[in-house]
Every structure is written in structure tokens, then in C-alpha cells.
């Protein structure tokens, strides 16, 4: 990852190709899911991807109770040797990956729903812990994270989110105000209500922030849910750019275009409005007779 400390106002100079991947998971079988992730990464690299995004908790499946029952073996550390096949695939293809996994804080023992980021060289680059854990996740024993995370790759700044994070407009906005040009989310969106969320929330997050939005979603059963697939990429104006549909394994591959991003931000300058830096004003109230 490069240019991490570039000023947020600096636009990317060259395109970046991003893939959102989906495939069935083996419940709590980290080596099997790492192998699936490595296969998806190679498929993405064959299609020119610079970066692959994977769904929430992809390396274990969305198996909350099973993770909590045996955190010694069912959480993943940044230096975990079980990640080696995925790291090797990154290094061989020169493709970075954002992989959903459960983690445990070595100091406090707290469990987190996280993403682990490996760079083009296969080395660990970053960890982001889900800030908006659901009530069910908190009840199961997972602790929300306390910090956002922005990646930098080839001049692009990429804000990270995990599933329910995307339901909070301020989460994506915080990434955009940190200079993010795209919002990358790994999720478990199930059939039914999840399909509605996918179709409404992600275009809104893109349009809200004139940013690309990327969703990697589960495409099969995992834990209590059955992922609806539809991993996809949306343009900064909220229009759909690429969609994996129900393919398993499937990829949504799209090239993020600096020109498209720049035009969107000129036409809809939501990130530079003076109100963003103004103090919070009190609200007036009126009672209608």
C-alpha cells in the first residue's frame, strides 16, 4: 500500500481495478476458506484486478456461536500461518486482498468481526474491526471496533466497512471526509431483507459521498443466513457498474476511473460544502395547531 499520507484532496491519477468476490464457505474451516479465497484472488487477477474484497467473516463463515466457543482456533491473527496460501497468491499475482475474518485482541481478549488486509506482496498491511456490530453480534460476545480505516493503493484512498457499518451514513461519510475515493464493504446480506438493503443502501452511500461503493457479499448458506450474492460495484453517482449476480464462485470486476470520480465531485460537491466545517447549530422547533 502506498501514498497513505497523501492529502485527502489529491485525486488519483490512474485507474484502479477492483474485484468483489463471493463463494460458498466451509463452516469454521479456515484452511478450506483460505484456499477458496486464494482461488478467487487468482481469478480476479486473471481479470486484471489490483485488489480483491471478500465478504464478512469469509475465512470462517458467519458462524458466531462456533467462533465464540473456540476462539483459540477459530480466530485469525495477522501473522497466522493459515493465511500463507492467500499471502502467496497475493505475492504471485501482485494483487492485494481485503479478507473478512474473526480476530481476538491479544491484550484484552475481546473478539472482533474484522477484515485483514494483505498487500500486493502478501504482507499484512492493516486490520479493521467492525464499528457497528449488530445487537446479535454483541450478544454473542463480539466487541465493536473503535477506529475507522483508510487504505491507500496506487493513489486511491479506500475506506473500509463491514456489513452493518453501511447502514450508518456517517460511517461512509467519515471515510469520504478522510479522502476516500471508494467505500469497500464485506457483508452478510441474506435473502429477502438483505436483497432490499443491497439494492438501496449501497447506491445511496455512493451518491451521498460521490464515491465508488464496493460490496462483497456471501452467496450461500452460512450460520443462520443464506447470502443473497449480488457482490457489486457502484459508480459515484449511484449507478450500478458491475454485478456478480448469483454466480458461485463469482466476481464483480470494475475499473475505478479518476475522470468519472472527478466529474461526479464537480457536479455534486457534497464533500466541500461549507456546512461540513461549520459548528453544529441548535434546531428550531414549532408546534402546529
C-alpha positions in Angstrom: 0.0 0.0 0.0 1.4 3.4 -0.9 0.6 7.1 -0.5 -1.2 6.6 2.8 -0.4 10.1 4.0 -1.2 11.8 0.7 -3.5 14.9 1.3 -7.2 13.8 1.0 -7.8 16.4 -1.7 -5.3 14.8 -4.1 -7.3 12.8 -6.7 -6.0 9.5 -8.0 -4.0 9.8 -11.3 -4.6 6.4 -12.8 -7.4 3.8 -12.9 -7.7 1.0 -10.3 -9.4 -2.3 -11.0 -11.2 -3.8 -8.0 -13.0 -7.1 -7.7 -15.7 -8.1 -5.2 -15.7 -11.8 -4.7 -18.3 -14.4 -3.5 -18.2 -18.1 -3.0 -19.6 -20.7 -0.6 -17.8 -21.1 2.8 -17.0 -24.2 4.7 -18.2 -23.7 8.3 -15.3 -22.9 10.6 -12.8 -24.5 8.3 -10.2 -21.7 8.0 -7.7 -23.6 5.7 -10.5 -24.6 3.3 -11.8 -21.0 3.1 -8.3 -19.6 2.7 -7.9 -21.9 -0.3 -11.2 -20.6 -1.7 -10.0 -17.1 -1.1 -6.7 -17.7 -2.9 -8.7 -19.2 -5.9 -10.9 -16.2 -6.1 -7.9 -13.9 -5.9 -6.2 -15.7 -8.8 -9.5 -15.5 -10.8 -9.6 -11.8 -10.0 -6.0 -11.3 -11.0 -6.6 -13.0 -14.3 -9.3 -10.3 -15.0 -6.8 -7.5 -14.2 -7.8 -6.8 -10.6 -5.4 -4.9 -8.4 -7.5 -5.6 -5.3 -10.0 -8.3 -4.2 -12.6 -7.6 -1.5 -14.2 -10.7 0.3 -17.4 -11.0 2.4 -17.8 -10.6 6.1 -16.2 -13.4 8.2 -15.3 -15.2 4.9 -12.5 -17.2 6.4 -14.7 -18.9 8.9 -18.2 -18.3 7.6 -20.8 -16.3 9.6 -20.6 -18.8 12.4 -20.8 -16.6 15.5 -21.5 -19.3 18.1 -18.8 -21.6 16.8 -16.2 -18.8 16.8 -17.0 -17.8 20.4 -17.0 -21.5 21.5 -13.3 -21.9 20.5 -11.6 -18.6 19.9 -8.1 -20.1 20.2 -8.6 -22.0 16.9 -11.4 -20.0 15.2 -10.0 -16.5 15.2 -7.3 -15.4 12.8 -4.1 -13.4 13.7 -2.3 -11.2 11.2 0.7 -13.5 11.4 -1.4 -16.6 11.3 0.4 -19.3 9.2 -3.0 -20.5 7.9 -3.0 -17.3 5.8 0.2 -18.3 4.0 -1.6 -19.7 0.9 -3.5 -16.5 0.4 -0.4 -14.4 1.1 1.5 -16.5 -1.6 -1.3 -15.9 -4.1 -1.1 -12.1 -3.4 2.6 -12.1 -4.0 2.4 -14.3 -7.1 -0.3 -12.2 -8.8 0.7 -8.8 -7.3 -2.9 -8.4 -6.1 -4.0 -7.1 -2.7 -6.9 -8.6 -0.7 -9.4 -7.4 2.0 -10.5 -10.6 3.8 -13.2 -10.9 6.4 -12.2 -12.8 9.5 -12.8 -13.0 13.2 -10.0 -11.7 15.4 -9.2 -11.5 19.1 -7.4 -8.7 20.7 -4.2 -10.1 22.2 -4.2 -7.7 25.1 -7.9 -7.7 26.2 -9.1 -11.0 24.7 -12.0 -9.1 23.0 -13.5 -10.7 19.9 -14.0 -8.6 16.8 -15.5 -9.1 13.4 -12.6 -7.8 11.3 -11.0 -7.5 7.9 -7.4 -8.4 7.4 -5.6 -6.6 4.5 -2.7 -8.2 2.7 -0.8 -6.1 0.2 0.4 -7.0 -3.3 3.5 -8.6 -1.6 1.3 -10.8 0.6 2.4 -9.0 3.7 -0.1 -8.0 6.4 -0.9 -4.3 5.9 -3.9 -3.4 8.1 -6.8 -4.6 10.3 -10.2 -3.0 10.6 -12.7 -4.0 13.3 -16.4 -3.6 12.6 -17.5 -0.4 14.4 -21.3 -1.1 14.2 -21.7 -4.7 15.5 -25.3 -5.8 15.4 -27.2 -6.5 18.7 -27.0 -10.2 17.9 -23.2 -10.0 17.4 -22.7 -8.1 20.6 -24.9 -10.6 22.5 -22.8 -13.4 21.0 -19.7 -11.9 22.5 -18.2 -9.6 19.8 -17.0 -6.1 20.7 -17.4 -3.2 18.2 -14.2 -1.6 16.9 -13.4 2.0 17.8 -11.5 3.3 14.8 -12.1 3.7 11.0 -9.5 2.6 8.5 -8.5 4.0 5.1 -6.2 2.1 2.8 -4.1 3.7 0.0 -3.3 1.8 -3.2 -1.8 3.3 -6.3 -3.0 6.8 -5.4 -6.5 5.7 -4.4 -7.8 6.0 -0.9 -10.2 3.3 0.1 -12.4 3.4 3.2 -13.3 0.1 4.8 -16.6 -1.1 6.2 -18.2 -4.4 7.3 -21.9 -5.1 6.8 -24.0 -3.1 9.3 -21.5 -0.2 9.1 -23.0 0.6 5.8 -26.4 1.2 7.4 -25.0 4.3 9.1 -24.5 7.2 6.6 -22.0 8.8 8.9 -19.6 5.8 8.6 -19.2 6.1 4.8 -19.1 9.9 5.2 -16.3 9.7 7.7 -14.3 7.7 5.1 -15.1 10.2 2.4 -14.0 13.1 4.6 -10.8 11.3 5.2 -10.2 11.4 1.5 -11.6 8.0 0.5 -12.4 7.7 -3.2 -14.2 4.4 -2.7 -16.0 2.6 0.2 -15.3 -1.1 0.4 -17.7 -3.3 2.4 -17.7 -7.1 3.1 -21.1 -8.2 4.2 -23.5 -11.0 5.0 -26.8 -9.8 3.4 -29.3 -12.6 3.3 -32.2 -13.3 1.1 -35.2 -11.1 1.5 -34.5 -8.0 3.5 -30.8 -8.3 2.6 -31.6 -8.0 -1.1 -33.5 -4.8 -0.4 -30.6 -3.4 1.6 -28.2 -4.2 -1.2 -30.3 -2.5 -3.8 -31.0 0.6 -1.8 -28.2 1.3 0.7 -25.1 0.9 -1.5 -26.3 3.2 -4.3 -27.1 5.7 -1.6 -23.7 5.5 0.1 -22.1 6.1 -3.3 -24.3 9.0 -4.2 -24.1 10.5 -0.6 -20.4 10.8 -0.9 -19.6 10.9 -4.7 -17.5 7.8 -4.0 -17.3 4.4 -5.6 -19.0 1.8 -3.5 -17.9 -1.9 -3.5 -19.9 -4.8 -1.9 -18.6 -8.3 -1.4 -21.4 -10.4 -0.2 -22.0 -14.1 0.8 -23.6 -16.1 -1.9 -24.6 -19.3 0.0 -25.7 -20.5 3.4 -23.6 -19.6 6.4 -24.6 -19.6 10.0 -28.2 -18.6 10.4 -28.3 -16.9 7.0 -28.3 -17.6 3.3 -26.4 -14.9 1.5 -28.1 -13.3 -1.5 -25.0 -12.8 -3.5 -25.0 -9.7 -5.7 -21.5 -8.6 -5.0 -21.2 -5.4 -6.9 -19.6 -2.1 -7.7 -21.5 1.2 -7.9 -20.4 4.4 -9.6 -20.0 7.7 -7.7 -23.5 8.7 -9.0 -25.1 5.6 -7.5 -25.5 3.7 -10.8 -24.5 0.1 -11.0 -21.2 -0.6 -12.6 -20.6 -4.4 -12.1 -22.7 -7.2 -10.6 -21.7 -10.8 -9.8 -25.4 -11.8 -9.6 -25.8 -15.3 -8.1 -22.7 -16.9 -9.5 -20.8 -19.1 -7.1 -17.9 -18.6 -7.3 -18.5 -15.1 -8.7 -16.7 -11.9 -9.2 -17.8 -8.3 -9.9 -14.8 -6.7 -11.5 -14.8 -3.0 -12.3 -12.2 -0.3 -13.1 -12.4 2.8 -11.0 -11.9 5.8 -13.3 -10.3 9.0 -11.9 -12.2 11.0 -14.6 -15.6 9.6 -13.6 -14.8 10.4 -9.9 -13.7 13.9 -10.7 -16.7 14.7 -12.8 -19.1 13.4 -10.1 -17.4 15.6 -7.4 -17.5 18.7 -9.6 -21.2 18.2 -10.5 -22.3 17.3 -6.9 -19.8 19.0 -4.5 -21.2 17.4 -1.3 -17.8 16.9 0.3 -16.7 20.6 0.1 -19.9 22.3 1.2 -19.1 25.0 3.9 -21.6 23.5 6.2 -19.4 20.5 6.8 -16.9 22.6 8.7 -19.5 24.8 10.4 -20.4 24.4 14.1 -23.5 22.4 14.9 -26.3 24.8 15.2 -29.3 24.4 17.5 -32.5 23.3 15.9 -35.7 25.3 15.9 -39.0 23.7 16.9 -42.6 24.5 16.1 -45.9 23.1 17.1 -48.6 23.2 14.5 -52.1 23.9 15.6 
